[in-house]
Structure formats: structure tokens, C-alpha cells
Amino acid sequence: MRHIADIPADIPAVIAAVTILAAALPGAADGQQARPPSFVILLADDLGYGDLGCYGHPTIRTPSLDRMAAEGARFTQFYCAAPVCTPSRAALLTGRLPVRSGMCSEKRRVLFPDSADGLPDDEVTLAEALKTKGYATACIGKWHLGHLPRFLPARHGFDRYFGLPYSNDMHNVGRGDPPVPLLRGDEVIEQPARQEALTSRYTEEALRFIGENRDRPFFLYVAYTFPHVPLHASARFNGKSPRGLYGDVVEELDASVGEILGALREPGLAGRTLVVFSSDNGPWLTQGLAGGSAGLLREGKGSTWEGGMRVPGIAWWPGKVSAGRLITNVVSSLDVFPTFLTLAGIEPPRDRAIDGREVSALLLGTAAPPEAPFFYYRDETLMAVRKGPWKAHVLTRPGYGAAEPKRHDPPLLFQLERDPSEVHDVAKQHPEVVRDLLGEVERHRAGLRAPPSRLEARTART
Amino acid sequence: MRHIADIPADIPAVIAAVTILAAALPGAADGQQARPPSFVILLADDLGYGDLGCYGHPTIRTPSLDRMAAEGARFTQFYCAAPVCTPSRAALLTGRLPVRSGMCSEKRRVLFPDSADGLPDDEVTLAEALKTKGYATACIGKWHLGHLPRFLPARHGFDRYFGLPYSNDMHNVGRGDPPVPLLRGDEVIEQPARQEALTSRYTEEALRFIGENRDRPFFLYVAYTFPHVPLHASARFNGKSPRGLYGDVVEELDASVGEILGALREPGLAGRTLVVFSSDNGPWLTQGLAGGSAGLLREGKGSTWEGGMRVPGIAWWPGKVSAGRLITNVVSSLDVFPTFLTLAGIEPPRDRAIDGREVSALLLGTAAPPEAPFFYYRDETLMAVRKGPWKAHVLTRPGYGAAEPKRHDPPLLFQLERDPSEVHDVAKQHPEVVRDLLGEVERHRAGLRAPPSRLEARTART
């Protein structure tokens, strides 16, 4: 499955590849000052498809996200690009499948505190691309794309960083992990991080960044630490949700979203910012009640069943994205990179494959994106493919646990728009669909250049 | 489990028991003309908890029900009183558990075209009670409380009836069933009923009834035939939903709700009508893609797992029920009877047990109802009990299929607000809760007087 690496480009060449296309800017045609929109990504960690009020959860109260959806567009077929944390985030920030950047591995599914590597320099992140157009940029929250200084957000286009370098459960004493650190820029400012304070501190940092950048375009990436385990809520939320601690944590996250959107509704900022809310992957079901719910979807985090990769997705841009839209088109976190760049009038890099599609017309309600296959990877392995309503599983495997992958020949075939829970295999009834999907897999594999994994190298222990 | 029958009361005595309490009327105190509110019940058949957009379904488009929820209150812990059709409807219209009226049976779970019996005369239906206060009443749609003339809606307080006497799949040729008839009043007007036209004809009838009764209080009970199988949609909806025929049928039902609410928004009617939408039981999972989805809930129709009995519930009364409320309190279709009566200024019958609670204060946002146990019956058998967030299963059994009931000692215990999917049995950790719930079961059984089943008698075949 692995091929030789993409040819690494040096950094100046990468940046040069990001051409500014001022003429393509919204507003440029009618003679307005061409100020591009600001962007905010609000990313939950391990939040499942079924965990929000507006996605049907019975007892988790999420009035701010429900309002965000009512004022904007709620997606029902929004995918993350990988079912675990590190590859999913690499894909979100680059628009590229993790297998192209080496940010996946079956041996070590994510980066750990003893990892020696991180996101390669030659990857162009959303922050780097937007900086070419003068955006102020901030990463607040969990990074998880390399905790060593040369991989931290400052090396990937972020002016500012405040958060955890990896997951909040990564203090394995046996492995020699240090207590989980809280960083500002490259500096550890607290260790162990006080986890119950994280969500409110992220909110404060986000509000400060917005306040300081009212007069220029900005890109704010808030990667919440929760509801990844261990769950911690502040005193204001602890013990308040009927759903227990998991609910407390999601309700605190919801309140944070409410505060951030509140700041963006202020005079002078209203209508200038596109906000996207999502999750890095599905719910961690093996955590019991400390894990979330995929609603009607099958399985969860770690797997390429729908519950592992279909996640909540909400887009909010008052005046641009019509209120109360329900969007059932297939989109993914890979699409964020080319879409934001287009809206900012920046051409995506041409020297590499970009897997995401530019879907601004879908957001603005002017056109549906053309049909394209979506590939479900578990680590380096292509497990399934979706095209239109059809999904073929070549391989299946539970998200967690000892079970080996199971090969399906013919693949399992599900019509997801009719059978979102993946219960009724219809491969026998639709051999032509199976052939078409397998053809997509072959074409994809033929065009793929996958470098060695970056997730396996470890630092020497002293 | 069965005890001797309730003492039957003759009809005049029953009606006399329904005392009019004009002083309790909303509006009476401030000297207004005391016109009580009108009531509409919109009841889907076999619609699951997860089948509407506002309950998280990804591809069934229900803009009218979503708007109804946005303008009113959406319930996330709303129960029907029985997991199959006949007992559920008997309970809705009487406020009494079906075991009290004989409207349940393990041998024959619902009424069939060869059934000889129906809802007893001495039961007081919502329509009968409201008629004491001058309400115009109509039953449009599926009745299923006795198809012989002496059991039809006209005998139970409805001025008008248009619809099917039982389920739309009840044409078993081997059993000697006639084609499914469509009735107006007691007369068969079409046989077989053209099923693809039913939803739009129900809508027309409902709109006509509303139009003819603009100037007086009315009670309209629309019991949709669908999405019970066999699924039929009109040409306008057929083949339109991404969810396939099941989606077509639900989307047509949604459009019907939109038309009915539209009529109730007209000048002169606006604000005068409380509308409740729900389903008679959970989705019929063994029907494959012709059955619906219980979302994150376990199991479906026929069972006392949550998916069998927790259903969508939406209340709409502009100006009285605040817009956009999410109500997580436990309520059930049993509560409709005493609540509507209270709002109409009518005292419920005192000569019999009423299992529902009066929850008008919850609807109006002034107070939560006191905690009370909710009993999950499968036919005549008490299977489980809920109190607060806790549910104890004494017995479990799949909704359909050959599996025998399984007794649990100690009962299975789930904390439903934390574990809505009933995955984590916590009986061992909470013996005191188990004891309390078993005490509720004992008290309930001690006070129960259950007559013989009415669902088992068959007509002689010629």
C-alpha cells in the first residue's frame, strides 16, 4: 500500500506555491475594500454524531450549538478524514489525506509524549496559507501534530499558541511520560495542566485573540481538549448535566462556543466570520459512560464504520450561510482547507495532491459540489470508499480491541442514505456499484504517493 | 398478573362523572369569554425516535416538524403507553394503562379484521370528555380500537370519522380478511382503500374540519396510517426522499403536518390550539429498510427497551408553549388525557384509575410535574419500571421473533439519562434503587384491577 515519498519541497517554495488571487476575492468586483472573511474552526475531541441536542441527544443540553445550527447550516453527512486524533488533525489543517504526509501508523495510531517526529515542514497548513494574505492566526487547544519545539504551531503558521501538545490522557508513568503540560507558544507554563480549567481558559484566549484582531482578517483554530478522557469540567458545570460528567464537559464546551459566537455577533465583527464546528473523530465507545454516542451510526472512534468518521458539522456565517439549512451533501474536514483558501482569495498549493474539495458554493447555497469518492482510512490502510450514497467496505475492523481486520470479497455494500446504520449489505443486488467503487479504489491507489510514517519514531529515554 | 375486572359503569354514569369546572378555565378569572383551547393530536404509526430531522435523522427531511419543534417544545423522554398499536391508542384516548381496559393481549397483540371486540363502552375517551364541554370532535385516520360498528369512533365521542379501522397491512387472505376498507362514519366508502392517497385525504379532511369549526373549541385526532407498512406515498412524494420509500412516506406526513399547522396559524385561530405530535410506538425494526430508526435507543416496536416506547414528542401552542424549548422531563401519552381535560376546565373521571398525570404546568413552563413511576407493559405483562432517571427491567424480550421472555433477578438497572442506549447495567452498584423500583412494581400490582383481554375474541367465519 505504501509507495515512495512525496518529493519534499523546501519551505520558501511551498509558500511561493500559495498564490494570492486578489481578483477572486468576494467583494472585489463591486469595488469594496477587499477584506477577506475571518475563519474560526471549533473542533471537539471524540464528540460523537449523536452527542448534541440538535443531533438528537436526549439529555445533553447544547443550546449554543443548537442556536449555531439554527442560525447556520447543519451537516448530516460530514466526515472527519481519519478515525483517530493525529491523522484527523493533520488532514484538517492541510486538506490532504494523512497517508500523504506520513501522519498515520497502524503501529502507533497517534503521536505520544515519547514521539520524536511531527507534521513535516513541507506540509502547507491552513494557517501558513492564510498568513500569505495577512491573516492573524492562533491555535488554542490541543495540537497533537508534534510536541517537540520544531513541530509546534509556531512552525506551522500560527502566530499564537495556547494549549496542550497532545491528548489529555497521555501521562503514562510506565512509559516515562511527564505530567501533561500546558504551553503558551513553545513554553510550558503549567505542568500538570489543570484540566478542569482548560475549557474556560481556551475561551478566554479565544475571546482575547478576537478582540485584538477586530480590524483584520484572522484565523482562529480552537481545538478543545474535551470530551476526550479523562473528563474534567469546571466547578460551574461539574455535576450539572443529566448526562453525568460527559454531559457536564460537553455542556461546558457548548457554553464556550456560545461565548465565542457572541463575540463574533458584536458590531464591527458581525457577518465577517465563517465558523465551522466539528469533531476530530467519533465517540470512544470503549470508555463506557465516559465516551459519547454515535446516535444511529454504527461503531465509533478508531473504526471506519460511520460512527467512527461521521461527526457533527455546523457552519455559521450570518448573512452568507442561510439560517436553518440542513445540508445532506457529503463533505469532509479535508474540504475545509481548499474552501477557506478560496473564500480568502488564495490559490491552494499546486505542487501536491489536495484531497479536499472546494465547497464554498455549497455553503453559500449556490451550487452542490460535484460527486467525488470519499476514502475511509484506518491508519495507513484504505478500508472503505463512499461515492454518492454507496459505501463499500473492503476491510472492516472494530475501532478498538484485539480483533484482526476482516477482508470482504465482494466488499460489504451499504446504501448510506437509506441505511445509515450499515445494517443491510446489498453487494449482491448491486454488482455494478461494487465494480465502480472498486475502480475508484484502484485509481486512488495508483495515484497515491505515501511517505514513511512519522508516528513511529521515538525519542531516546535518559 | 390479572385480577378481577374493574366494575363496569353504565354510560350515563360515566358521562356524569366528567364534571365541568368552568371556574378552572384559563381566561375565566380575567372576565374573558371562557372559550377553552382547541386540541389536535397528530399521531404517526411506527415512527421511531430517530426518524425526524430534529431528532437527528441524516436524510429524512422534515422541515414542518422541525419548525413545529422550533416554535414549540420538543420532548426527549416522551413515551407511548404500549409498544404496539391497539393498546397504545387505547391508552392515549383514555389516560389509562391498556391492562385496565382489557385492550392488550399476549396471544393477539392488537385487534385484527376477525376480532369480535373493541374498546369497552364504559371507557371514557378524550373525545367523550371534551364533548361534555361542547367540543366538536373528529377522528381522522387509523382507529384500531374495534372495527365493528359498535366500537367505531362514533360510539366513543367522535362526531366525525374518516379513515381505516385498523392497520394498513391487515389483509391476510389466508385468515379470510377482506381488502382494507376506508370508512366515513360507519360506512365503507372504498375497498381496498387506495393507500397512496391516504395521507393527502387525511389532510384534506383535517383542513375541512378545522375550517368548519373555526368558531368553537374542537378536538381533532389525526392518526396517520404511515409509516406503518406497507409503505405508500403519493406521486408528489414517491421517489423523492434520499431515505427511499420510508423517507417519502415520512416526508409526506411532514408536509401534512405543515398544512395543518398552517391552517392553525390563520387569523382567528392563531394561539387557540394546542397541538401534540407523537408516534404510537417505536420503529418496526424487523421490516428492514421499510422500518424506521430508534436513533441511539435500543430495540424497537413491540419491546419495552427504550426504542420500543420512547418516541418523538412535540407540543405546539404559540403564545402559551414557549418557542424552542427542549423538555427532558419524562412524560407519556397517558398524560394527554388529564392534561387536555384540565386545560379545557373538565375534571377527569373520579370513578376509575387514571394513569396519566396532568402536566399543563410543564407545558406552560410554570412547574415540573412531581416524580412518578412509569410502567412499561408488553401486552398484559409488566416488564420494566422507570422512576427518575432509573429503569429496572424485571423481564426483557425482543419486540418480535420467537425469543421467550427472560427474567432478571436482580432486575437489569439502567440510568437512562446517562445511558439512554441501555448498555451499562448498574444494578449491583445501586441495590437501594433496585429495591425502590421493585417497591413501585409491588404497589402498582397491588392496586391493579385488570379485566379479561378484549383482543382475543374472534368473529365466526361464514
Interface residues (C-beta under 8 A of the other chain):
Chain A: Y49 G50 G53 C54 Y55 G56 H57 P58 T59 R61 P63 D66 A70 T76 Q77 P242 R243 G244 Y246 G247 G288 L289 S293 A294 G295 L296 L326 T328 P389 Q415 E417 R418 D419 P420 S421 V423 H424
Chain B: Y49 G50 G53 C54 Y55 G56 H57 P58 T59 R61 P63 D66 A70 T76 Q77 P242 R243 G244 Y246 G247 G288 L289 S293 A294 G295 L296 L326 T328 P389 Q415 E417 R418 D419 P420 S421 V423 H424
